[in-house]
Amino acid sequence: MSASSESMPLLTPYKMGNFHLSHRVVLAPLTRQRSYGNVPQKHAILYYSQRATHGGLLITEATGVSDTAQGYEHTPGIWTKEQVEAWKPIVDAVHAKGALFFCQIWHCGRASNQGFQPNGQAIVSCTDRRISASLEVYEGQFSTPRRLETDEIPLVINDFRLAARNAIEAGFDGVEIHGANGYLIDQFVKDNVNDRTDKYGGTLENRSRFALEVVEALANEIGPHRLGIRLSPFTDYLEATDSNPEALGLYLVNSLNKYDILYCHMIEPRVDKAGESKTTPLSLLPMRNAFKGTFISAGGFNKEDGNNALKDGYADLVAYGRLFLANPDLPRRFELDGPLNRHNRETFYTSDPVVGYTDYPFLNVA
């Protein structure tokens, strides 16, 4: 980075556990739906390496932990040997640029359709109530889920554990658990979704049990120094809301401290169900102050917001989604105060291997 970047918080170095970052601009996980047959493709090599910089941190799109975890067409997985092998050249390309690469793993839970399930079996969740809404990334209706039996939950936790092991085998530097945005873990922790009466439902402690058991299993499998989690206590994505999101967020981060994981990646309260920003008095600051590891904030940040968040101690790192999608050289543009490309929402979730994926232009600097 140039001397002019020294006064810009986003472009200052940061030590995240054993990892040394040269700047604080993180590529947020972004569903792109271009992994045909749930297998990462060669065009992802270019997509991720375009956004890799020396000492930068990239997080993959959400990646399925099992053949029952899928909820959308052409999303990648990491439960088979073929998928692990397909990820390896992508990881290698990112590492060749000197960047760090974490794999975000997920289970969609009730945000799915039986058509994505093996033999058309029922989708699963903490509840048997279906999602009524439709999404632009989803064709058709969400199916009615089957409520997981208490003794089935350890099997799902094991799927997360094996996926994490596979991610490390593929060469990733670490794993991010997707515990946000209305997917399975978020379904368990949110009280308007979780209507269980067993040890995984009811009280805040019980609703958080599944999430924390996943964290514990993965910390034991790959080490807490390689583990992060993404949470969204305030968001209402996929009809997953909580009656007391601040209490939920605080309980989760205080509980995470017991496992000494690397980072907590949390979505801003201002982000609504469509991913747009809204005005709200709510803040992640209580959670940031309570969490002992690295705190990453995401959701609606521009350059000025990001710098202010770091300067004010609101976050350690800032994750950028749409801005980084549309500007593969985003840290460079921030450094030079360059113009920013505008994202094209219509190509977010199409399956084209180039358009809206690897064709966003770089800054042309003589």
Phi, psi and chi 1 to 4 in degrees:
 res  aa     phi    psi   chi1   chi2   chi3   chi4
   1 MET       -  150.5  -63.4  -65.3  175.7      -
   2 SER   -79.3  170.2   68.1      -      -      -
   3 ALA   -61.3  -30.0      -      -      -      -
   4 SER   -67.1  -19.5   62.8      -      -      -
   5 SER   -83.1  -12.0   69.4      -      -      -
   6 GLU   -63.0  -28.6  -67.5  179.4    0.9      -
   7 SER   -91.6   -0.5   60.2      -      -      -
   8 MET   -98.2  111.4 -170.7 -175.1  -58.8      -
   9 PRO   -52.6  -38.6  -28.6   36.3      -      -
  10 LEU   -60.1  -25.1  -77.9  166.2      -      -
  11 LEU  -106.4   18.8  -58.7 -177.9      -      -
  12 THR   -94.4  151.4   55.7      -      -      -
  13 PRO   -70.7  161.1   23.4  -31.4      -      -
  14 TYR  -152.8  138.9  177.3   76.3      -      -
  15 LYS  -101.3  112.1 -171.6  172.8 -174.6  -64.9
  16 MET  -104.2   96.6 -177.8  177.6   72.1      -
  17 GLY    61.0 -123.0      -      -      -      -
  18 ASN   -89.4    0.5  -62.4  -35.3      -      -
  19 PHE   -98.5  137.1  -59.5  108.1      -      -
  20 HIS  -106.9  113.9  -65.3  -89.1      -      -
  21 LEU   -98.8  141.0  -56.3 -180.0      -      -
  22 SER   -89.5  -16.1   63.4      -      -      -
  23 HIS  -153.7  176.1   60.7   79.6      -      -
  24 ARG  -116.3   19.8  -54.0 -173.4 -173.0 -144.0
  25 VAL   -95.3  109.1 -179.1      -      -      -
  26 VAL  -103.4  138.0  177.7      -      -      -
  27 LEU   -77.6  116.0  174.1   66.1      -      -
  28 ALA   -71.5  153.6      -      -      -      -
  29 PRO   -66.7  130.4   21.9  -30.6      -      -
  30 LEU  -134.8  116.9  -63.6  163.6      -      -
  31 THR   -64.2  127.3  -66.6      -      -      -
  32 ARG  -122.0  -17.1  -56.4  -47.7  -41.5  -84.8
  33 GLN    54.5   49.1  -66.4 -171.5 -103.0      -
  34 ARG  -128.2   19.2  -71.8  162.5  167.3   86.6
  35 SER  -102.7   87.3  -63.0      -      -      -
  36 TYR   -62.0  132.6  -45.1  135.7      -      -
  37 GLY    65.8   22.9      -      -      -      -
  38 ASN    65.7   20.0  -55.3  130.7      -      -
  39 VAL  -113.3  125.9  177.2      -      -      -
  40 PRO   -54.8  141.7  -23.7   33.9      -      -
  41 GLN  -109.3  165.2  -59.1  -67.1  -56.4      -
  42 LYS   -62.8  -28.8  -70.1 -177.2  178.0  179.2
  43 HIS   -67.0  -17.6   45.0 -107.3      -      -
  44 ALA   -71.0  -21.9      -      -      -      -
  45 ILE   -59.3  -47.7  -63.9  173.1      -      -
  46 LEU   -69.3  -43.4  178.9   58.6      -      -
  47 TYR   -56.6  -50.8  171.5   76.3      -      -
  48 TYR   -75.3  -38.6  -76.7  108.6      -      -
  49 SER   -67.9  -28.8   63.4      -      -      -
  50 GLN   -58.5  -34.1  -78.3  179.8  -28.6      -
  51 ARG   -98.5    5.6  -71.3  155.6 -177.6   80.2
  52 ALA   -92.5  136.1      -      -      -      -
  53 THR  -133.0  158.4   54.8      -      -      -
  54 HIS   -60.4  121.9 -176.5   77.6      -      -
  55 GLY    77.3   13.4      -      -      -      -
  56 GLY   -92.7  160.6      -      -      -      -
  57 LEU  -115.0  124.7  172.5   60.6      -      -
  58 LEU  -116.9  141.2  -80.5   63.1      -      -
  59 ILE  -119.9  131.2  -53.9  170.8      -      -
  60 THR   -68.0  165.8   70.2      -      -      -
  61 GLU   -60.0  157.6   59.9 -150.2  -80.8      -
  62 ALA   -59.3  132.5      -      -      -      -
  63 THR  -125.6  126.2  -58.7      -      -      -
  64 GLY   -67.3  142.2      -      -      -      -
  65 VAL   -89.6  -14.1  -59.9      -      -      -
  66 SER  -163.2  171.6   68.9      -      -      -
  67 ASP   -73.2  -10.8   58.7   -5.2      -      -
  68 THR   -98.8   -1.0   61.3      -      -      -
  69 ALA   -88.6  -12.9      -      -      -      -
  70 GLN   -72.8  148.8  -60.4  -58.0   98.4      -
  71 GLY  -139.4   -8.2      -      -      -      -
  72 TYR  -139.2  156.3  -58.1   87.4      -      -
  73 GLU   -72.0  140.9 -169.4  175.0   25.2      -
  74 HIS    59.9   35.2  -57.5  -43.1      -      -
  75 THR   -99.1  145.3   52.9      -      -      -
  76 PRO   -75.5  159.6   29.9  -36.2      -      -
  77 GLY  -128.2  175.1      -      -      -      -
  78 ILE  -147.8   37.4 -162.8  160.2      -      -
  79 TRP  -104.8   -9.5   69.8   86.2      -      -
  80 THR  -116.4  161.1   70.1      -      -      -
  81 LYS   -61.8  -39.9 -177.4   67.6  173.3  175.4
  82 GLU   -59.3  -42.8  179.4 -172.5   10.7      -
  83 GLN   -66.8  -42.3  -68.5  163.9  -23.0      -
  84 VAL   -59.1  -46.2  171.4      -      -      -
  85 GLU   -64.8  -35.3  -67.7  -58.4  -46.4      -
  86 ALA   -69.3  -30.6      -      -      -      -
  87 TRP   -72.8  -28.6  -86.3  115.5      -      -
  88 LYS   -56.7  -48.8  -73.8 -178.7  177.8  179.2
  89 PRO   -66.5  -25.8   20.6  -31.5      -      -
  90 ILE   -69.6  -46.6  -55.7  169.3      -      -
  91 VAL   -61.6  -42.9  175.4      -      -      -
  92 ASP   -60.4  -39.8  -70.9  -15.3      -      -
  93 ALA   -66.3  -38.4      -      -      -      -
  94 VAL   -67.6  -43.4  169.4      -      -      -
  95 HIS   -65.6  -32.1  -76.0  161.2      -      -
  96 ALA   -63.5  -24.0      -      -      -      -
  97 LYS   -88.1   -2.1  -61.2  -75.8  -75.5  -72.6
  98 GLY    85.7   14.4      -      -      -      -
  99 ALA   -95.6  163.1      -      -      -      -
 100 LEU   -98.0  146.7  -61.4  167.3      -      -
 101 PHE  -137.1  118.9 -154.3   11.4      -      -
 102 PHE  -110.3  143.0  -86.6   54.8      -      -
 103 CYS  -100.0  121.0 -177.5      -      -      -
 104 GLN   -87.0  126.1 -172.0 -164.6   67.6      -
 105 ILE  -115.2  144.3   57.9  174.9      -      -
 106 TRP  -144.6  164.8   71.6  -15.7      -      -
 107 HIS  -132.4  126.5 -169.2  -58.5      -      -
 108 CYS   -75.3  -21.6  -71.8      -      -      -
 109 GLY    61.6 -128.6      -      -      -      -
 110 ARG   -78.0   -4.9   69.3  174.2 -173.3  162.3
 111 ALA   -84.7   63.1      -      -      -      -
 112 SER  -157.2 -179.2 -174.7      -      -      -
 113 ASN  -137.6  148.0 -178.4  -78.5      -      -
 114 GLN   -59.0  -22.7  -72.8 -179.6 -129.1      -
 115 GLY   -64.2  -20.3      -      -      -      -
 116 PHE   -92.6   -3.6  -68.5  114.2      -      -
 117 GLN   -96.9  150.7  -59.1  -60.1  -53.8      -
 118 PRO   -57.0  128.3  -21.5   31.9      -      -
 119 ASN    57.5   23.2  -55.8  -47.2      -      -
 120 GLY    65.6   24.3      -      -      -      -
 121 GLN   -69.1  168.1   67.6 -169.4   46.4      -
 122 ALA   -67.2  145.1      -      -      -      -
 123 ILE   -74.2  162.6   62.8  174.8      -      -
 124 VAL  -125.1  156.7  -63.9      -      -      -
 125 SER  -161.5 -173.6  180.0      -      -      -
 126 CYS   -80.0   -9.7   60.9      -      -      -
 127 THR  -135.8  171.0 -179.4      -      -      -
 128 ASP  -112.0   16.1   56.9    8.8      -      -
 129 ARG   -94.9  131.7  -68.1  176.5  -65.5  146.6
 130 ARG   -87.6  162.9   64.9 -179.8  -71.6  -87.7
 131 ILE   -81.0  129.9  -61.7  168.9      -      -
 132 SER   -90.3  -23.7   61.5      -      -      -
 133 ALA   -77.5  165.1      -      -      -      -
 134 SER  -117.9  157.1   60.0      -      -      -
 135 LEU  -127.7  155.1  -67.6  174.2      -      -
 136 GLU   -65.2  -25.3   63.6  177.0  -49.1      -
 137 VAL   -86.9    0.8  -64.1      -      -      -
 138 TYR  -124.1  125.2 -154.4   81.7      -      -
 139 GLU   -99.4  123.7  -64.7 -177.8    6.4      -
 140 GLY    95.3 -162.8      -      -      -      -
 141 GLN  -106.8  152.2  -65.3  -67.8  -47.4      -
 142 PHE   -73.6  138.6  -66.5  106.8      -      -
 143 SER   -79.6  164.1  -62.5      -      -      -
 144 THR   -77.3  125.7  -61.0      -      -      -
 145 PRO   -81.0  158.7   30.2  -34.7      -      -
 146 ARG   -96.0  131.3  177.7  178.8   67.4   78.9
 147 ARG   -69.7  125.1 -172.4 -167.8  -51.8  -88.6
 148 LEU   -61.4  134.9  -76.5  163.7      -      -
 149 GLU   -72.3  153.5  -61.3  -67.8  -22.6      -
 150 THR   -56.3  -40.2  -55.4      -      -      -
 151 ASP   -79.7   -3.4   60.4    3.6      -      -
 152 GLU   -87.7  -22.7  -69.7 -179.2  -65.6      -
 153 ILE   -61.0  -40.8  -68.3  173.9      -      -
 154 PRO   -59.0  -27.6  -27.0   36.8      -      -
 155 LEU   -68.5  -37.7  -56.6  177.1      -      -
 156 VAL   -68.7  -40.8 -180.0      -      -      -
 157 ILE   -59.5  -39.1  -65.0  170.1      -      -
 158 ASN   -66.1  -33.8 -165.5   53.0      -      -
 159 ASP   -60.9  -42.6  -72.9  -22.4      -      -
 160 PHE   -62.2  -42.1  -85.5   90.5      -      -
 161 ARG   -62.2  -46.3 -176.8 -175.4   65.0   82.3
 162 LEU   -66.6  -36.5  -65.9  174.4      -      -
 163 ALA   -64.2  -40.4      -      -      -      -
 164 ALA   -63.3  -43.2      -      -      -      -
 165 ARG   -60.5  -43.2  177.4 -162.3  -69.9  178.7
 166 ASN   -62.8  -36.9  -73.6  -16.9      -      -
 167 ALA   -62.7  -41.8      -      -      -      -
 168 ILE   -66.6  -38.3  -60.6  -55.7      -      -
 169 GLU   -62.3  -35.0 -178.3 -174.6  -21.9      -
 170 ALA   -72.7  -10.5      -      -      -      -
 171 GLY   105.9   -0.1      -      -      -      -
 172 PHE   -61.9  149.5  -75.2  101.8      -      -
 173 ASP   -76.1  -22.0  -61.3  -70.6      -      -
 174 GLY  -174.7 -175.2      -      -      -      -
 175 VAL  -132.4  138.0  169.0      -      -      -
 176 GLU  -111.7  123.8  175.8  176.3  -70.8      -
 177 ILE   -78.3  127.5  -60.5  165.0      -      -
 178 HIS   -84.9   99.9 -165.3  -13.7      -      -
 179 GLY  -111.4   25.8      -      -      -      -
 180 ALA  -125.8 -178.0      -      -      -      -
 181 ASN    59.7   26.0  -66.9   -2.1      -      -
 182 GLY    82.7   11.0      -      -      -      -
 183 TYR   -88.5 -172.5  -61.6  108.9      -      -
 184 LEU   -53.2  -49.0 -175.3   61.7      -      -
 185 ILE   -63.5  -41.5  -69.2  174.1      -      -
 186 ASP   -65.4  -33.8 -157.6   33.7      -      -
 187 GLN   -62.3  -39.0  -69.1  160.0   26.5      -
 188 PHE   -68.5  -40.9  -91.9   86.2      -      -
 189 VAL   -80.8  -22.4  -59.2      -      -      -
 190 LYS   -86.8  130.2  -62.4  -76.7 -178.2   66.4
 191 ASP   -76.9  -11.9   63.9    7.8      -      -
 192 ASN   -87.6   -7.5   89.2  -50.9      -      -
 193 VAL  -106.5  -49.3 -179.8      -      -      -
 194 ASN   -75.1  109.6 -171.6  -25.4      -      -
 195 ASP  -117.6   28.6   54.3    1.7      -      -
 196 ARG   -74.1  158.2  -56.4  178.8   71.1   89.7
 197 THR  -118.9    5.5   57.6      -      -      -
 198 ASP   -93.3 -162.9   63.2    0.8      -      -
 199 LYS   -71.1   -4.8   66.8  178.9 -178.2  178.1
 200 TYR  -104.7   12.7  -68.6   97.1      -      -
 201 GLY  -144.4  167.6      -      -      -      -
 202 GLY    97.7  -97.4      -      -      -      -
 203 THR   -71.7  162.1   65.2      -      -      -
 204 LEU   -56.8  -42.3  176.2   55.1      -      -
 205 GLU   -62.3  -42.7  -67.7   77.7    9.6      -
 206 ASN   -68.7  -40.9  -78.8   -5.3      -      -
 207 ARG   -66.2  -26.9  -73.7 -176.0  -79.7  112.0
 208 SER   -86.4   -8.6  -58.1      -      -      -
 209 ARG   -59.6  -46.4 -172.9 -175.1  -54.2  -83.7
 210 PHE   -60.3  -48.3  172.9   59.6      -      -
 211 ALA   -57.1  -45.4      -      -      -      -
 212 LEU   -73.7  -29.5  -63.6  174.2      -      -
 213 GLU   -70.1  -33.8  -72.5 -177.7  -10.3      -
 214 VAL   -63.9  -46.4  171.3      -      -      -
 215 VAL   -57.8  -47.1  169.3      -      -      -
 216 GLU   -62.1  -43.4 -178.6  175.8   23.2      -
 217 ALA   -62.8  -41.1      -      -      -      -
 218 LEU   -75.4  -36.0  -90.2   60.8      -      -
 219 ALA   -61.7  -38.4      -      -      -      -
 220 ASN   -71.6  -32.3  -71.0  -23.4      -      -
 221 GLU   -78.8  -47.8  179.6   66.8   34.5      -
 222 ILE  -116.0   -7.8   65.3  171.1      -      -
 223 GLY    97.8  136.6      -      -      -      -
 224 PRO   -64.8  -22.5   23.0  -33.3      -      -
 225 HIS   -71.4   -8.6   62.0  -68.6      -      -
 226 ARG  -114.0   12.6  -70.0  176.6  167.6  177.9
 227 LEU  -123.0  132.1 -175.0   60.6      -      -
 228 GLY  -130.5  171.3      -      -      -      -
 229 ILE  -143.6  144.5 -172.4  168.7      -      -
 230 ARG  -106.7  131.6 -165.2  179.1 -145.0 -150.2
 231 LEU  -130.7  154.0  -60.9  170.3      -      -
 232 SER  -144.9   67.0   59.7      -      -      -
 233 PRO   -60.8  -26.4   20.3  -32.3      -      -
 234 PHE   -92.4  -17.3  -68.2   96.4      -      -
 235 THR   -80.9  158.8   65.0      -      -      -
 236 ASP  -118.1   28.3   56.5   -2.2      -      -
 237 TYR   -65.2  138.7 -161.2   63.9      -      -
 238 LEU    56.2   35.3  -67.7  170.1      -      -
 239 GLU    61.5   26.7  -59.8  174.9    0.7      -
 240 ALA  -104.7  102.3      -      -      -      -
 241 THR  -127.3  163.6   59.7      -      -      -
 242 ASP  -129.8  146.8 -165.8   82.6      -      -
 243 SER   -73.2  -20.5   60.9      -      -      -
 244 ASN  -142.6   74.1 -167.0  -18.9      -      -
 245 PRO   -63.2  -31.8   19.8  -31.3      -      -
 246 GLU   -68.0  -41.3 -175.5  165.3  -37.0      -
 247 ALA   -63.7  -39.3      -      -      -      -
 248 LEU   -62.3  -49.0  172.2   61.4      -      -
 249 GLY   -61.0  -43.3      -      -      -      -
 250 LEU   -66.2  -40.7  -81.0  170.3      -      -
 251 TYR   -63.3  -42.5  178.7   78.8      -      -
 252 LEU   -65.0  -47.1  -73.6  170.2      -      -
 253 VAL   -68.7  -36.6  -64.7      -      -      -
 254 ASN   -64.6  -36.1  -80.4  -51.7      -      -
 255 SER   -70.7  -37.5  -61.1      -      -      -
 256 LEU   -62.4  -31.8  -69.5  171.7      -      -
 257 ASN   -57.9  -27.9  -74.9  -26.0      -      -
 258 LYS   -67.9  -22.6  -59.1  171.8 -172.4  175.1
 259 TYR   -99.1   -6.4  -59.1  101.2      -      -
 260 ASP    55.9   40.9 -161.9   28.7      -      -
 261 ILE   -74.2  164.6   65.3  171.1      -      -
 262 LEU   -66.7  -49.5 -177.1   62.8      -      -
 263 TYR  -150.4  159.8   70.8   75.5      -      -
 264 CYS  -120.8  125.9  178.7      -      -      -
 265 HIS  -113.6  112.0  180.0 -175.4      -      -
 266 MET  -122.2  143.2 -158.0  167.2  -82.2      -
 267 ILE   -90.8  135.2  -62.1  173.5      -      -
 268 GLU   -58.8  142.8  -77.0  -68.1  -43.1      -
 269 PRO   -60.5  -24.2  -21.7   31.9      -      -
 270 ARG   -74.5  -10.5   65.3 -173.5  173.5 -164.6
 271 VAL   -83.4  124.6  177.1      -      -      -
 272 ASP   -93.4 -176.2   66.3   14.9      -      -
 273 LYS   -64.9  -19.8   67.5 -178.3   69.3  176.5
 274 ALA   -93.5    1.8      -      -      -      -
 275 GLY    84.7    6.2      -      -      -      -
 276 GLU   -92.7  163.3  -57.1  -63.9  -22.7      -
 277 SER   -92.7  144.3  -66.4      -      -      -
 278 LYS  -133.0  163.9   60.7 -172.5  177.7 -175.5
 279 THR   -85.4  131.2  -59.4      -      -      -
 280 THR  -153.2  146.5  175.9      -      -      -
 281 PRO   -81.4   -8.2   29.7  -34.9      -      -
 282 LEU   -71.5  154.0  -60.9  170.6      -      -
 283 SER  -147.7  152.3  169.4      -      -      -
 284 LEU   -86.1   -1.9  -62.8 -178.9      -      -
 285 LEU   -56.8  -42.0 -168.0   58.2      -      -
 286 PRO   -59.7  -37.5  -25.3   35.7      -      -
 287 MET   -72.2  -39.5  -78.6  123.0  -92.5      -
 288 ARG   -60.5  -43.7 -170.9  -83.1 -167.7  -86.4
 289 ASN   -68.5  -29.7  -70.9  -23.3      -      -
 290 ALA   -81.7  -29.6      -      -      -      -
 291 PHE   -80.1  135.7 -174.0   64.6      -      -
 292 LYS   -91.0  -14.9  -65.5  177.8 -179.2  177.1
 293 GLY   -95.8 -162.1      -      -      -      -
 294 THR   -70.5  134.8  -66.8      -      -      -
 295 PHE  -114.0  121.1 -165.9   85.2      -      -
 296 ILE  -108.8  129.6  -54.0  174.1      -      -
 297 SER  -110.1  142.8 -174.9      -      -      -
 298 ALA  -140.3  149.7      -      -      -      -
 299 GLY   124.1   94.9      -      -      -      -
 300 GLY    78.1   15.8      -      -      -      -
 301 PHE   -78.5  140.2  -76.7   96.9      -      -
 302 ASN  -108.6 -171.5   57.7   27.8      -      -
 303 LYS   -62.2  -47.1  176.3 -179.1  169.3 -178.6
 304 GLU   -64.8  -45.3 -178.5 -178.8    6.9      -
 305 ASP   -59.5  -43.4  -68.2  -21.4      -      -
 306 GLY   -63.2  -46.2      -      -      -      -
 307 ASN   -61.2  -41.7  -80.7  -40.7      -      -
 308 ASN   -66.6  -38.7  -72.3  -22.4      -      -
 309 ALA   -61.4  -40.3      -      -      -      -
 310 LEU   -73.0  -43.6  -62.5  174.4      -      -
 311 LYS   -61.7  -37.4 -177.1  178.1   62.2  175.9
 312 ASP   -86.4    1.0  -64.1  -19.5      -      -
 313 GLY    75.4   19.1      -      -      -      -
 314 TYR   -75.7  -27.3 -174.9   80.2      -      -
 315 ALA  -153.9  163.1      -      -      -      -
 316 ASP   -94.9  -34.9  -62.6  -55.2      -      -
 317 LEU  -137.1  155.1  -54.8  172.3      -      -
 318 VAL  -123.9  126.3  178.5      -      -      -
 319 ALA   -95.2  134.6      -      -      -      -
 320 TYR  -118.7  130.8  -71.4   87.6      -      -
 321 GLY  -102.3  -83.1      -      -      -      -
 322 ARG   -61.8  -37.0  -62.1  171.8 -172.8 -175.0
 323 LEU   -63.7  -39.7  -91.9 -176.2      -      -
 324 PHE   -75.1  -33.5 -139.0  148.1      -      -
 325 LEU   -59.2  -49.3 -177.9  158.2      -      -
 326 ALA   -81.1  -16.2      -      -      -      -
 327 ASN  -131.3   84.6  -61.6  -85.9      -      -
 328 PRO   -59.3  -21.1   18.3  -30.0      -      -
 329 ASP  -106.1   40.1   52.8   -9.0      -      -
 330 LEU   -54.8  -46.9 -173.9   62.9      -      -
 331 PRO   -58.5  -37.5  -25.0   35.7      -      -
 332 ARG   -66.0  -41.8  177.3   73.0  167.7  158.4
 333 ARG   -64.2  -39.0  -71.1  175.1 -174.1  -99.8
 334 PHE   -62.3  -43.3  -77.4  170.1      -      -
 335 GLU   -61.5  -41.7  179.1 -175.0    4.8      -
 336 LEU   -93.8    2.0  -60.4  176.3      -      -
 337 ASP    53.7   42.5 -160.7   23.2      -      -
 338 GLY   -80.3  164.7      -      -      -      -
 339 PRO   -67.4  155.3   26.8  -34.6      -      -
 340 LEU  -112.6  134.8  -62.9  172.9      -      -
 341 ASN   -67.1  149.1  -58.3  -38.1      -      -
 342 ARG   -93.3  135.0  174.6   69.6 -179.5  168.3
 343 HIS   -70.6  153.6   64.2 -100.1      -      -
 344 ASN  -109.2  103.3  179.9    3.4      -      -
 345 ARG   -60.7  -30.1 -170.1  179.0 -174.5   89.3
 346 GLU   -66.4  -18.5  -66.6 -178.4    0.2      -
 347 THR  -108.9   10.4   59.4      -      -      -
 348 PHE   -57.7  -46.8  -80.5    2.1      -      -
 349 TYR  -120.1   20.3  -51.4  113.3      -      -
 350 THR   -80.8  165.8   57.4      -      -      -
 351 SER   -98.1    6.3   59.1      -      -      -
 352 ASP   -63.7  131.1 -166.6  -70.2      -      -
 353 PRO   -76.4   -5.0   29.4  -36.0      -      -
 354 VAL  -126.1  -57.4  175.4      -      -      -
 355 VAL   -64.4  125.3  177.5      -      -      -
 356 GLY    73.3   11.4      -      -      -      -
 357 TYR  -128.0  -65.6 -168.5   58.4      -      -
 358 THR  -115.1    8.6   57.4      -      -      -
 359 ASP  -103.0    7.0   62.9  -16.5      -      -
 360 TYR   -70.3  131.6  -78.1  104.6      -      -
 361 PRO   -76.0  151.2   25.3  -33.1      -      -
 362 PHE   -85.1  160.6  -74.9   72.5      -      -
 363 LEU   -66.5  130.9 -169.0   62.6      -      -
 364 ASN   -95.7   98.2 -173.5   10.0      -      -
 365 VAL  -114.7  122.6 -179.8      -      -      -
 366 ALA   -68.7      -      -      -      -      -
